[in-house]
Amino acid sequence: MDEDAKKTALRMIPYGMFILTAKAKQGQDISAATVNWITQASFAPPLIAVGVKADSGAHQHIKDTGNFAINVIGKDQINTAFTFFKSNEREGDSIGGESFEEGPQTGCALFTNSPAWWECKVVGEVGQGDHTLFVGEVVEAGVRTEDQTILMRDHNLNYGG
């Protein structure tokens, strides 16, 4: 296989950017990570599929609790996306400088400046390769403001190939 062609072709898949959050089964530890391999997978029940790096704290929290939340990043929130490219520590009711509320169904962090969010209960997973594909049933959702979402290609970013 031509590796350059494969990489270029796979990078043509349009990706948004979102912040996935999960929490520890015990204690106050929260993980938050920018993710982009995400899609709706079913209408009834509403399912979301998301790829999560297998060696990440978020992955471990999801495996431990069976829950995660997705926070939408608005088109003008690129700095929020960059903040969660790396690990951040919780400081009270914020992480990485972003204020959050605990989700009503899962307790996962829902950022107060996120245009929209949804909480998910894991109903399936595929653990092949360096990421696990978690399938989550949407158990709660909210919209704070109508906003366009951020796309990686709009900022000359890519994560794929």
PyMOL commands that place a pseudoatom at each C-alpha (Angstrom):
pseudoatom trace, name=CA, resn=MET, resi=1, chain=A, elem=C, hetatm=0, pos=[0.000, 0.000, 0.000]
pseudoatom trace, name=CA, resn=ASP, resi=2, chain=A, elem=C, hetatm=0, pos=[1.159, 3.511, -0.748]
pseudoatom trace, name=CA, resn=GLU, resi=3, chain=A, elem=C, hetatm=0, pos=[1.398, 4.939, 2.803]
pseudoatom trace, name=CA, resn=ASP, resi=4, chain=A, elem=C, hetatm=0, pos=[1.305, 8.574, 1.651]
pseudoatom trace, name=CA, resn=ALA, resi=5, chain=A, elem=C, hetatm=0, pos=[-1.836, 7.963, -0.410]
pseudoatom trace, name=CA, resn=LYS, resi=6, chain=A, elem=C, hetatm=0, pos=[-3.488, 6.159, 2.516]
pseudoatom trace, name=CA, resn=LYS, resi=7, chain=A, elem=C, hetatm=0, pos=[-2.658, 9.008, 4.895]
pseudoatom trace, name=CA, resn=THR, resi=8, chain=A, elem=C, hetatm=0, pos=[-3.859, 11.680, 2.468]
pseudoatom trace, name=CA, resn=ALA, resi=9, chain=A, elem=C, hetatm=0, pos=[-7.075, 9.808, 1.671]
pseudoatom trace, name=CA, resn=LEU, resi=10, chain=A, elem=C, hetatm=0, pos=[-7.941, 9.189, 5.334]
pseudoatom trace, name=CA, resn=ARG, resi=11, chain=A, elem=C, hetatm=0, pos=[-7.296, 12.822, 6.191]
pseudoatom trace, name=CA, resn=MET, resi=12, chain=A, elem=C, hetatm=0, pos=[-10.012, 13.810, 3.713]
pseudoatom trace, name=CA, resn=ILE, resi=13, chain=A, elem=C, hetatm=0, pos=[-12.640, 12.596, 6.180]
pseudoatom trace, name=CA, resn=PRO, resi=14, chain=A, elem=C, hetatm=0, pos=[-14.115, 15.795, 7.670]
pseudoatom trace, name=CA, resn=TYR, resi=15, chain=A, elem=C, hetatm=0, pos=[-13.823, 15.913, 11.445]
pseudoatom trace, name=CA, resn=GLY, resi=16, chain=A, elem=C, hetatm=0, pos=[-15.265, 18.184, 14.064]
pseudoatom trace, name=CA, resn=MET, resi=17, chain=A, elem=C, hetatm=0, pos=[-13.661, 18.641, 17.464]
pseudoatom trace, name=CA, resn=PHE, resi=18, chain=A, elem=C, hetatm=0, pos=[-15.359, 17.876, 20.756]
pseudoatom trace, name=CA, resn=ILE, resi=19, chain=A, elem=C, hetatm=0, pos=[-14.336, 17.547, 24.397]
pseudoatom trace, name=CA, resn=LEU, resi=20, chain=A, elem=C, hetatm=0, pos=[-15.007, 14.106, 25.843]
pseudoatom trace, name=CA, resn=THR, resi=21, chain=A, elem=C, hetatm=0, pos=[-15.233, 13.958, 29.625]
pseudoatom trace, name=CA, resn=ALA, resi=22, chain=A, elem=C, hetatm=0, pos=[-15.356, 11.014, 31.984]
pseudoatom trace, name=CA, resn=LYS, resi=23, chain=A, elem=C, hetatm=0, pos=[-14.945, 10.638, 35.713]
pseudoatom trace, name=CA, resn=ALA, resi=24, chain=A, elem=C, hetatm=0, pos=[-13.352, 8.192, 38.070]
pseudoatom trace, name=CA, resn=LYS, resi=25, chain=A, elem=C, hetatm=0, pos=[-15.525, 5.572, 39.715]
pseudoatom trace, name=CA, resn=GLN, resi=26, chain=A, elem=C, hetatm=0, pos=[-14.196, 6.676, 43.109]
pseudoatom trace, name=CA, resn=GLY, resi=27, chain=A, elem=C, hetatm=0, pos=[-13.175, 10.197, 44.103]
pseudoatom trace, name=CA, resn=GLN, resi=28, chain=A, elem=C, hetatm=0, pos=[-13.143, 13.475, 42.209]
pseudoatom trace, name=CA, resn=ASP, resi=29, chain=A, elem=C, hetatm=0, pos=[-10.763, 12.699, 39.328]
pseudoatom trace, name=CA, resn=ILE, resi=30, chain=A, elem=C, hetatm=0, pos=[-12.054, 13.875, 35.936]
pseudoatom trace, name=CA, resn=SER, resi=31, chain=A, elem=C, hetatm=0, pos=[-10.558, 13.357, 32.521]
pseudoatom trace, name=CA, resn=ALA, resi=32, chain=A, elem=C, hetatm=0, pos=[-11.193, 15.665, 29.582]
pseudoatom trace, name=CA, resn=ALA, resi=33, chain=A, elem=C, hetatm=0, pos=[-9.782, 15.181, 26.093]
pseudoatom trace, name=CA, resn=THR, resi=34, chain=A, elem=C, hetatm=0, pos=[-10.266, 16.701, 22.671]
pseudoatom trace, name=CA, resn=VAL, resi=35, chain=A, elem=C, hetatm=0, pos=[-11.695, 14.034, 20.365]
pseudoatom trace, name=CA, resn=ASN, resi=36, chain=A, elem=C, hetatm=0, pos=[-12.630, 14.090, 16.721]
pseudoatom trace, name=CA, resn=TRP, resi=37, chain=A, elem=C, hetatm=0, pos=[-13.450, 10.513, 15.701]
pseudoatom trace, name=CA, resn=ILE, resi=38, chain=A, elem=C, hetatm=0, pos=[-17.132, 10.768, 16.575]
pseudoatom trace, name=CA, resn=THR, resi=39, chain=A, elem=C, hetatm=0, pos=[-20.427, 10.139, 14.806]
pseudoatom trace, name=CA, resn=GLN, resi=40, chain=A, elem=C, hetatm=0, pos=[-24.090, 9.494, 15.459]
pseudoatom trace, name=CA, resn=ALA, resi=41, chain=A, elem=C, hetatm=0, pos=[-24.690, 5.785, 14.879]
pseudoatom trace, name=CA, resn=SER, resi=42, chain=A, elem=C, hetatm=0, pos=[-28.467, 5.336, 15.421]
pseudoatom trace, name=CA, resn=PHE, resi=43, chain=A, elem=C, hetatm=0, pos=[-31.703, 7.303, 15.759]
pseudoatom trace, name=CA, resn=ALA, resi=44, chain=A, elem=C, hetatm=0, pos=[-33.586, 4.836, 17.972]
pseudoatom trace, name=CA, resn=PRO, resi=45, chain=A, elem=C, hetatm=0, pos=[-32.104, 4.525, 20.420]
pseudoatom trace, name=CA, resn=PRO, resi=46, chain=A, elem=C, hetatm=0, pos=[-29.853, 7.547, 19.867]
pseudoatom trace, name=CA, resn=LEU, resi=47, chain=A, elem=C, hetatm=0, pos=[-26.299, 6.200, 19.737]
pseudoatom trace, name=CA, resn=ILE, resi=48, chain=A, elem=C, hetatm=0, pos=[-22.945, 7.959, 19.481]
pseudoatom trace, name=CA, resn=ALA, resi=49, chain=A, elem=C, hetatm=0, pos=[-19.724, 6.214, 18.455]
pseudoatom trace, name=CA, resn=VAL, resi=50, chain=A, elem=C, hetatm=0, pos=[-16.417, 7.750, 19.557]
pseudoatom trace, name=CA, resn=GLY, resi=51, chain=A, elem=C, hetatm=0, pos=[-12.807, 6.633, 19.205]
pseudoatom trace, name=CA, resn=VAL, resi=52, chain=A, elem=C, hetatm=0, pos=[-10.795, 7.048, 22.429]
pseudoatom trace, name=CA, resn=LYS, resi=53, chain=A, elem=C, hetatm=0, pos=[-7.040, 6.539, 22.693]
pseudoatom trace, name=CA, resn=ALA, resi=54, chain=A, elem=C, hetatm=0, pos=[-6.514, 3.264, 24.547]
pseudoatom trace, name=CA, resn=ASP, resi=55, chain=A, elem=C, hetatm=0, pos=[-3.716, 4.517, 26.813]
pseudoatom trace, name=CA, resn=SER, resi=56, chain=A, elem=C, hetatm=0, pos=[-5.550, 7.662, 27.964]
pseudoatom trace, name=CA, resn=GLY, resi=57, chain=A, elem=C, hetatm=0, pos=[-7.040, 8.514, 31.338]
pseudoatom trace, name=CA, resn=ALA, resi=58, chain=A, elem=C, hetatm=0, pos=[-10.414, 9.069, 29.671]
pseudoatom trace, name=CA, resn=HIS, resi=59, chain=A, elem=C, hetatm=0, pos=[-10.322, 5.517, 28.307]
pseudoatom trace, name=CA, resn=GLN, resi=60, chain=A, elem=C, hetatm=0, pos=[-9.696, 4.106, 31.776]
pseudoatom trace, name=CA, resn=HIS, resi=61, chain=A, elem=C, hetatm=0, pos=[-12.482, 6.175, 33.325]
pseudoatom trace, name=CA, resn=ILE, resi=62, chain=A, elem=C, hetatm=0, pos=[-14.949, 5.045, 30.644]
pseudoatom trace, name=CA, resn=LYS, resi=63, chain=A, elem=C, hetatm=0, pos=[-13.969, 1.408, 31.166]
pseudoatom trace, name=CA, resn=ASP, resi=64, chain=A, elem=C, hetatm=0, pos=[-14.407, 1.814, 34.942]
pseudoatom trace, name=CA, resn=THR, resi=65, chain=A, elem=C, hetatm=0, pos=[-17.778, 3.598, 34.905]
pseudoatom trace, name=CA, resn=GLY, resi=66, chain=A, elem=C, hetatm=0, pos=[-19.408, 2.845, 31.555]
pseudoatom trace, name=CA, resn=ASN, resi=67, chain=A, elem=C, hetatm=0, pos=[-20.211, 6.541, 31.056]
pseudoatom trace, name=CA, resn=PHE, resi=68, chain=A, elem=C, hetatm=0, pos=[-18.917, 9.565, 29.180]
pseudoatom trace, name=CA, resn=ALA, resi=69, chain=A, elem=C, hetatm=0, pos=[-20.085, 12.988, 28.046]
pseudoatom trace, name=CA, resn=ILE, resi=70, chain=A, elem=C, hetatm=0, pos=[-19.400, 14.929, 24.869]
pseudoatom trace, name=CA, resn=ASN, resi=71, chain=A, elem=C, hetatm=0, pos=[-19.152, 18.732, 24.902]
pseudoatom trace, name=CA, resn=VAL, resi=72, chain=A, elem=C, hetatm=0, pos=[-19.555, 20.507, 21.562]
pseudoatom trace, name=CA, resn=ILE, resi=73, chain=A, elem=C, hetatm=0, pos=[-16.891, 23.090, 20.734]
pseudoatom trace, name=CA, resn=GLY, resi=74, chain=A, elem=C, hetatm=0, pos=[-18.224, 26.223, 19.043]
pseudoatom trace, name=CA, resn=LYS, resi=75, chain=A, elem=C, hetatm=0, pos=[-16.589, 27.655, 15.920]
pseudoatom trace, name=CA, resn=ASP, resi=76, chain=A, elem=C, hetatm=0, pos=[-14.817, 30.392, 17.918]
pseudoatom trace, name=CA, resn=GLN, resi=77, chain=A, elem=C, hetatm=0, pos=[-13.541, 28.103, 20.693]
pseudoatom trace, name=CA, resn=ILE, resi=78, chain=A, elem=C, hetatm=0, pos=[-10.327, 26.782, 19.110]
pseudoatom trace, name=CA, resn=ASN, resi=79, chain=A, elem=C, hetatm=0, pos=[-8.380, 27.562, 22.295]
pseudoatom trace, name=CA, resn=THR, resi=80, chain=A, elem=C, hetatm=0, pos=[-10.682, 25.221, 24.216]
pseudoatom trace, name=CA, resn=ALA, resi=81, chain=A, elem=C, hetatm=0, pos=[-9.804, 22.443, 21.785]
pseudoatom trace, name=CA, resn=PHE, resi=82, chain=A, elem=C, hetatm=0, pos=[-6.078, 23.124, 22.221]
pseudoatom trace, name=CA, resn=THR, resi=83, chain=A, elem=C, hetatm=0, pos=[-6.403, 23.137, 26.026]
pseudoatom trace, name=CA, resn=PHE, resi=84, chain=A, elem=C, hetatm=0, pos=[-7.549, 19.524, 26.052]
pseudoatom trace, name=CA, resn=PHE, resi=85, chain=A, elem=C, hetatm=0, pos=[-4.932, 18.170, 23.649]
pseudoatom trace, name=CA, resn=LYS, resi=86, chain=A, elem=C, hetatm=0, pos=[-3.046, 17.497, 26.905]
pseudoatom trace, name=CA, resn=SER, resi=87, chain=A, elem=C, hetatm=0, pos=[-4.001, 16.395, 30.427]
pseudoatom trace, name=CA, resn=ASN, resi=88, chain=A, elem=C, hetatm=0, pos=[-5.353, 18.964, 32.874]
pseudoatom trace, name=CA, resn=GLU, resi=89, chain=A, elem=C, hetatm=0, pos=[-6.047, 18.789, 36.587]
pseudoatom trace, name=CA, resn=ARG, resi=90, chain=A, elem=C, hetatm=0, pos=[-9.398, 19.487, 38.168]
pseudoatom trace, name=CA, resn=GLU, resi=91, chain=A, elem=C, hetatm=0, pos=[-9.567, 22.659, 40.256]
pseudoatom trace, name=CA, resn=GLY, resi=92, chain=A, elem=C, hetatm=0, pos=[-12.899, 22.710, 42.084]
pseudoatom trace, name=CA, resn=ASP, resi=93, chain=A, elem=C, hetatm=0, pos=[-15.614, 23.066, 39.456]
pseudoatom trace, name=CA, resn=SER, resi=94, chain=A, elem=C, hetatm=0, pos=[-13.219, 23.691, 36.572]
pseudoatom trace, name=CA, resn=ILE, resi=95, chain=A, elem=C, hetatm=0, pos=[-10.669, 21.768, 34.576]
pseudoatom trace, name=CA, resn=GLY, resi=96, chain=A, elem=C, hetatm=0, pos=[-8.163, 23.382, 32.257]
pseudoatom trace, name=CA, resn=GLY, resi=97, chain=A, elem=C, hetatm=0, pos=[-9.697, 26.738, 33.187]
pseudoatom trace, name=CA, resn=GLU, resi=98, chain=A, elem=C, hetatm=0, pos=[-13.120, 25.671, 31.876]
pseudoatom trace, name=CA, resn=SER, resi=99, chain=A, elem=C, hetatm=0, pos=[-16.039, 25.761, 34.328]
pseudoatom trace, name=CA, resn=PHE, resi=100, chain=A, elem=C, hetatm=0, pos=[-18.310, 22.743, 34.373]
pseudoatom trace, name=CA, resn=GLU, resi=101, chain=A, elem=C, hetatm=0, pos=[-21.400, 21.289, 35.980]
pseudoatom trace, name=CA, resn=GLU, resi=102, chain=A, elem=C, hetatm=0, pos=[-21.853, 17.614, 36.741]
pseudoatom trace, name=CA, resn=GLY, resi=103, chain=A, elem=C, hetatm=0, pos=[-24.173, 15.895, 34.295]
pseudoatom trace, name=CA, resn=PRO, resi=104, chain=A, elem=C, hetatm=0, pos=[-27.541, 14.902, 35.764]
pseudoatom trace, name=CA, resn=GLN, resi=105, chain=A, elem=C, hetatm=0, pos=[-27.354, 11.300, 34.509]
pseudoatom trace, name=CA, resn=THR, resi=106, chain=A, elem=C, hetatm=0, pos=[-23.645, 10.377, 34.562]
pseudoatom trace, name=CA, resn=GLY, resi=107, chain=A, elem=C, hetatm=0, pos=[-21.944, 13.000, 36.707]
pseudoatom trace, name=CA, resn=CYS, resi=108, chain=A, elem=C, hetatm=0, pos=[-19.501, 13.657, 33.856]
pseudoatom trace, name=CA, resn=ALA, resi=109, chain=A, elem=C, hetatm=0, pos=[-18.308, 17.239, 33.325]
pseudoatom trace, name=CA, resn=LEU, resi=110, chain=A, elem=C, hetatm=0, pos=[-20.511, 19.439, 31.133]
pseudoatom trace, name=CA, resn=PHE, resi=111, chain=A, elem=C, hetatm=0, pos=[-18.712, 22.674, 30.256]
pseudoatom trace, name=CA, resn=THR, resi=112, chain=A, elem=C, hetatm=0, pos=[-20.813, 25.752, 30.925]
pseudoatom trace, name=CA, resn=ASN, resi=113, chain=A, elem=C, hetatm=0, pos=[-19.540, 27.511, 27.776]
pseudoatom trace, name=CA, resn=SER, resi=114, chain=A, elem=C, hetatm=0, pos=[-20.203, 24.553, 25.468]
pseudoatom trace, name=CA, resn=PRO, resi=115, chain=A, elem=C, hetatm=0, pos=[-22.962, 25.264, 22.933]
pseudoatom trace, name=CA, resn=ALA, resi=116, chain=A, elem=C, hetatm=0, pos=[-24.373, 21.755, 23.432]
pseudoatom trace, name=CA, resn=TRP, resi=117, chain=A, elem=C, hetatm=0, pos=[-23.606, 18.482, 25.166]
pseudoatom trace, name=CA, resn=TRP, resi=118, chain=A, elem=C, hetatm=0, pos=[-24.808, 14.949, 25.627]
pseudoatom trace, name=CA, resn=GLU, resi=119, chain=A, elem=C, hetatm=0, pos=[-24.268, 12.267, 28.238]
pseudoatom trace, name=CA, resn=CYS, resi=120, chain=A, elem=C, hetatm=0, pos=[-23.835, 8.652, 27.198]
pseudoatom trace, name=CA, resn=LYS, resi=121, chain=A, elem=C, hetatm=0, pos=[-24.013, 5.200, 28.733]
pseudoatom trace, name=CA, resn=VAL, resi=122, chain=A, elem=C, hetatm=0, pos=[-21.696, 2.691, 27.022]
pseudoatom trace, name=CA, resn=VAL, resi=123, chain=A, elem=C, hetatm=0, pos=[-23.667, -0.057, 25.265]
pseudoatom trace, name=CA, resn=GLY, resi=124, chain=A, elem=C, hetatm=0, pos=[-20.848, -1.504, 23.159]
pseudoatom trace, name=CA, resn=GLU, resi=125, chain=A, elem=C, hetatm=0, pos=[-17.183, -1.248, 22.303]
pseudoatom trace, name=CA, resn=VAL, resi=126, chain=A, elem=C, hetatm=0, pos=[-14.643, -2.433, 19.765]
pseudoatom trace, name=CA, resn=GLY, resi=127, chain=A, elem=C, hetatm=0, pos=[-11.094, -2.624, 21.088]
pseudoatom trace, name=CA, resn=GLN, resi=128, chain=A, elem=C, hetatm=0, pos=[-8.956, -2.973, 17.970]
pseudoatom trace, name=CA, resn=GLY, resi=129, chain=A, elem=C, hetatm=0, pos=[-5.817, -0.932, 17.321]
pseudoatom trace, name=CA, resn=ASP, resi=130, chain=A, elem=C, hetatm=0, pos=[-4.605, 2.013, 19.374]
pseudoatom trace, name=CA, resn=HIS, resi=131, chain=A, elem=C, hetatm=0, pos=[-8.101, 3.432, 19.971]
pseudoatom trace, name=CA, resn=THR, resi=132, chain=A, elem=C, hetatm=0, pos=[-11.259, 1.838, 21.355]
pseudoatom trace, name=CA, resn=LEU, resi=133, chain=A, elem=C, hetatm=0, pos=[-14.524, 2.628, 19.628]
pseudoatom trace, name=CA, resn=PHE, resi=134, chain=A, elem=C, hetatm=0, pos=[-17.092, 3.171, 22.369]
pseudoatom trace, name=CA, resn=VAL, resi=135, chain=A, elem=C, hetatm=0, pos=[-20.770, 3.151, 21.421]
pseudoatom trace, name=CA, resn=GLY, resi=136, chain=A, elem=C, hetatm=0, pos=[-22.821, 5.180, 23.857]
pseudoatom trace, name=CA, resn=GLU, resi=137, chain=A, elem=C, hetatm=0, pos=[-26.556, 5.578, 24.191]
pseudoatom trace, name=CA, resn=VAL, resi=138, chain=A, elem=C, hetatm=0, pos=[-27.488, 9.223, 24.676]
pseudoatom trace, name=CA, resn=VAL, resi=139, chain=A, elem=C, hetatm=0, pos=[-29.230, 9.360, 28.064]
pseudoatom trace, name=CA, resn=GLU, resi=140, chain=A, elem=C, hetatm=0, pos=[-29.380, 13.164, 28.397]
pseudoatom trace, name=CA, resn=ALA, resi=141, chain=A, elem=C, hetatm=0, pos=[-28.638, 16.142, 26.156]
pseudoatom trace, name=CA, resn=GLY, resi=142, chain=A, elem=C, hetatm=0, pos=[-28.721, 19.911, 26.317]
pseudoatom trace, name=CA, resn=VAL, resi=143, chain=A, elem=C, hetatm=0, pos=[-28.364, 22.952, 24.077]
pseudoatom trace, name=CA, resn=ARG, resi=144, chain=A, elem=C, hetatm=0, pos=[-27.178, 26.245, 25.548]
pseudoatom trace, name=CA, resn=THR, resi=145, chain=A, elem=C, hetatm=0, pos=[-26.872, 28.225, 22.335]
pseudoatom trace, name=CA, resn=GLU, resi=146, chain=A, elem=C, hetatm=0, pos=[-27.195, 27.553, 18.636]
pseudoatom trace, name=CA, resn=ASP, resi=147, chain=A, elem=C, hetatm=0, pos=[-23.670, 27.739, 17.227]
pseudoatom trace, name=CA, resn=GLN, resi=148, chain=A, elem=C, hetatm=0, pos=[-21.702, 26.278, 14.376]
pseudoatom trace, name=CA, resn=THR, resi=149, chain=A, elem=C, hetatm=0, pos=[-19.266, 23.581, 15.390]
pseudoatom trace, name=CA, resn=ILE, resi=150, chain=A, elem=C, hetatm=0, pos=[-15.554, 23.763, 14.849]
pseudoatom trace, name=CA, resn=LEU, resi=151, chain=A, elem=C, hetatm=0, pos=[-14.000, 21.725, 12.038]
pseudoatom trace, name=CA, resn=MET, resi=152, chain=A, elem=C, hetatm=0, pos=[-10.384, 20.623, 12.050]
pseudoatom trace, name=CA, resn=ARG, resi=153, chain=A, elem=C, hetatm=0, pos=[-9.825, 21.469, 8.390]
pseudoatom trace, name=CA, resn=ASP, resi=154, chain=A, elem=C, hetatm=0, pos=[-10.889, 25.088, 9.053]
pseudoatom trace, name=CA, resn=HIS, resi=155, chain=A, elem=C, hetatm=0, pos=[-7.756, 25.387, 11.223]
pseudoatom trace, name=CA, resn=ASN, resi=156, chain=A, elem=C, hetatm=0, pos=[-5.363, 23.309, 9.077]
pseudoatom trace, name=CA, resn=LEU, resi=157, chain=A, elem=C, hetatm=0, pos=[-5.368, 20.556, 11.710]
pseudoatom trace, name=CA, resn=ASN, resi=158, chain=A, elem=C, hetatm=0, pos=[-5.583, 16.832, 11.171]
pseudoatom trace, name=CA, resn=TYR, resi=159, chain=A, elem=C, hetatm=0, pos=[-5.662, 13.699, 13.276]
pseudoatom trace, name=CA, resn=GLY, resi=160, chain=A, elem=C, hetatm=0, pos=[-5.846, 10.721, 11.025]
pseudoatom trace, name=CA, resn=GLY, resi=161, chain=A, elem=C, hetatm=0, pos=[-4.093, 8.802, 8.345]
for i in range(1, 161): cmd.bond("trace and resi %d" % i, "trace and resi %d" % (i + 1))
show_as sticks, trace
zoom trace
